[in-house]
Structures are given as structure tokens and as C-alpha cells.
């Protein structure tokens, strides 16, 4: 078997921060749930909506032994799920949203619509809400996330652009940000084409002229679209739809987008070219790029100077990508013949804006998504994404979480709980004051590294390691950030094994280096704490502790004992637990050499008290033991 590094997933985080401290774990709750709302939703469900059937109650059968004891368990009181008693999540809608979306939100939570909130009012109110839905007018700044104090779990942007949301702050606070990128795609593309055609034929100017009592046919002679070159700057969803329609108008379409797949462009009959080639050869330039630090004012004096004289520009994307003063100069100089704009750097623009008032500029007040169909579609799409997040599902439209494809999520569903449990076990085994600095994760798999996406599992391992010994709440959004902040270095490796290619993972091993161990038997020869697990029949199992093979279902609580291999040990420990009314769910014994050493793993439904644990430790043949809270 050969070990290979997963270069695409390796997360070697700098440890500028102090090492992760080793706090006492006994006082930490064993809850493995992540509160995306106050009702504590597990990250397993957050990351994989398809895995809901894998979530089982504490009483689910995990072994034949436990099944046989169901009748005994039925007579004992069970702890109810805290989620059942939790109040409905609360949602703040700060800008107008379609009724269909509001109805969907109200069916799941308590919704409050407060429009035109000032930044100060938003900060004052946000601490009451689990979710916030905005359009483009509300600025969700770092101050908003700080004011939420961890209460805010999801921000929904009803539309495509998310430049009004501080993504870095959202990520740091573990808040998921989702948008609605598909519902208004057609509407935006249609508006772009409408502006393109209207500008080419001077429709707006001619309309205004006639309403002023004029009849100036010769003044408003336009240009034809057939045979003209249209450069689409940003070949995403909207850009692709504009291209499709422009091809139907007989235009030659080129596009620039450093991330667009060439095969998708070819399928639409579009040629991908460089930025400079696009702007220098186009008769029409249509903008469909997001506003980022890179694209901010990317269309400036220098850019316009490279364009073909008489070029025409359409913008239904983001106003900030154009330097508006530079565009006015280009219009005055005749470099740009006309512009049709739906978006502006500041909205609404000032009434005396030279750009808006320019005779060669057609303007609309951000109407790209303003069709009845699109408005309802956006409302429903963002409501579904927000409700899904509040239920614990990771939306496909999440913009600040690793984009794990749905098929990968579904495939990894059984391994999510395993990964978190292994992290939780490993950190409880660690001892000493040096702190946890380095964690190594080894995935046994028959697949090559390129076909093994482990980001989700890495996040769950980080969650399992950090949450029991800190007040941080870890999810797929902030796992890497929190790990780096805590000075925790995570490295990942793939171990080639001969297993079924239908199963993505054969085993997961977690090693912690440079720390002591509460159970010496959990140490490898190199001094690392090492535990390993597998998924069996859809349930997580612990299969190795240090050099010892075990077979333990990771449910409830666990006692690991290193003992002299001799008769009567199972009965002795079982009697001690029984006398304290601690129910045993399973026992497993693994030995190195007959009558020498063995590891006994005992699953218990209740946490034994200190006196019971002391009695187990006093059994002469037990050399060491540890109680682990799963």
C-alpha cells in the first residue's frame, strides 16, 4: 500500500496563533450538534441534506447485542431531543420580497419585515434573528455580524451579487451566505438584450423626442446588429444567456472569462478570448462580471483607450465595474458612441449626474431582475435556500463555503459522523500542557487523489477536535479559518488500499503528534496518538486504537481499558457497571498475544460516576483505562 499526499486538499495552516489548548473535556457537553439555529442542527445535516435518513436517534439499533436489549431499554426514560422544544427560527427581511417567498418562510419560522432600516437600527435589531434576507440596498457589514453575537446563522441575498455582504466577516463568524443566482438569470439577460437593441436603434431618445412634439427621423438613424461583434465580459449564467440570444440576432459573439469552461463556450458558438482582445475588437461590449477588488473600475480611461472607436457598452451587472467619470470622457471624445446602463456605482445616482444626463446614454433604474416572474422566482429561490440552511442543509448557492458537489455530499454522507467522532475521540485522548498543534488525517481509499474530495470530512474532524475544548462553533463555513486562528495545522494524506471503487473511503485515521496520551495504548511507535474508523452498515465504527484492532460502534459513551488478557474480565467490569445502573450496549475485546495484553472497549448508555470509574481502575488486571464522551 502506498501513501500519497492529497495536494489539492492539504491544509497546512500556519501556527502564528498559540497552539490549541488542552482543556478538561469532562465538563464539555457531548452534543455533536452545530447551532445553525438555536435548535442545534448537526453539521452532518448542514453539509449533506441527502443524509437525513442516516441521522438516527440514540435508541437506533447499532449491533445485535443492543437490539436484544431493546425491551430492557424501553422501560428506562429517554432524553428528548432539545430541537423538539426549541422555538421557531426567526427571519428578518429588510427589503421587499415576493409573497410566495414570504409564505414559504412563514411556514417554517417567525418572519419580520422591516424595510429601510438604518445601519444603526439593523445592528440594534440583528441580535434577535437567526436569518437575514436582503436585496442590494442593505449593507451587511462586519458591524452587523459583531452585533449579532453569533445568533445570525444565515444571510440570504435575493439576487446574484453579494458585494453588499462582508463575506470575510460572515466566514469568521460562521455565518452562511446564500444567494439566488438562477431565478433572475433570464430576466437580466432579456433586459441586456433589450438595452442592446434599444440603444442600437435610439428607441429611448426617439420616444422622448416624439413626446416633445418632434419628428426627427434622420437624427435617430441607428446601427444594425447583424454581423457585429459582441464581447461578453463575464461568461456566467447571465452572460451565457445573452450570448445565446445575441447569436439568434445574427451577431458574432466572443467572450472573456478566466474561469469559463471552453467546452461550454464552444457549445454556444462563442469564442473565449483575452481581455484586451475582447475590448479591442468588439462593436458592442456587454458587462456581466461581479464587483470584486479586481474588477472595481476595470473599465477606466486606459481600458476605453484600447477600444474600437464607436464602441457601444451595455451594463446590467454592477455599476462599480465602470469608472463613470472615465466613461463620460470616453463618450465626449467619441471613443464610446453610446452606453446603455441599468446599474450605477451609487444607486440611485444623483439627479445631476453627467452620465445619466448624457444624450448618448440610455438608463434604467436597476430593472435587470424586474419582471413579475423573476421577482417571484427570486423570492422563492432565496427563501428555499435560507430555510434549507436553517434546517441544516448546505445550499448549492452558498457563496462562502467550500462548494462540495451534491453527488460528493451524498456519497460522503455516512462518513461525516465518523469524521467528527474520530476528531472528538482524538482530542479526549490527548494529555499534557503543550497543546495540539499538528493533526494528520489519513484516508484509506482505492481512488486516486483527484477523485477524492475530502474538504467536508476535514471540516468535520476540525469540528470534533476544537469544539469539545473551546467555545467555538465549527461548521463547513469557518472550519479552516478557526483552525488557523487556533494555531492548528491539518495535513491530509491518501493511503491506497484494495477496496471497492464504489466506496469513496475505506478508512479514516486521525493522528495527533507532539502530545501525551491519557491512554498509552493509543500511541503508535512514533509517539502519535492514533485512532482509526470505518463505516459499517451505514454506522460509524472505531476499528483501531494505536496498534490494537477493535470493533466499536461510535454511539453513546465509550470506556477503553488496557488489561491483562485473562478470564473473567468482561464479567468483572460488567458487574461494576451494573451495580451502578449503567447499561452496557456492547463489549469488544482485542488482544495482541494470548494471555498477555488486550484492549477492552465497552459502550455504555450513561456516563458512569467518578466512584464507578474508580472501581474499574482498581481492578488489578486493568493497567490503564479512559472514559470517552462521544
Secondary structure by P-SEA (a helix, b strand, c coil): cbbbbcccccccccccccccccccccccccccccccccccccaaaaaccccccccccccccccaaaaaaaaaaaabbbbcccccccccbbbbbcccccaaaaaaaaacbbbbbbccccaaaaaaccccccbbbbcccccccaaaaaaacccccccccccccccccaaaaaaaacbbbbbbcccaaaaaaaaaaaaaaaaaaaaaaaaaaaaacccccccccccccccbbbbbccccaaaaaaaaaaaaaccbbbbbcccccaaaaaaacbbbbcaaaaaacccbbbbbccccccccccccaaaaaacccbbbbbbcccccccaaaaaaaaaaaccccbbbbccccccccccccccccccccccccccccccaaaaaaaaaaaaaaaaaaaaccccccccccccccaaaaaaaccaaaaaaaaaaaaaaaccccccccbbbbbbbccccccccccaaaaaaaaaaacccccccccccccaaaaaaaacbbbbbbbbbccccccccccbbbbbbccccccccccccccccbbbbbbbccccccccccccbbbbbccccbbbbbbcccccaaaaaaaaaaaaacccccbbbbbbcccccbbbbbbbbcccccaaaaaaaaacccccbbbbbcc
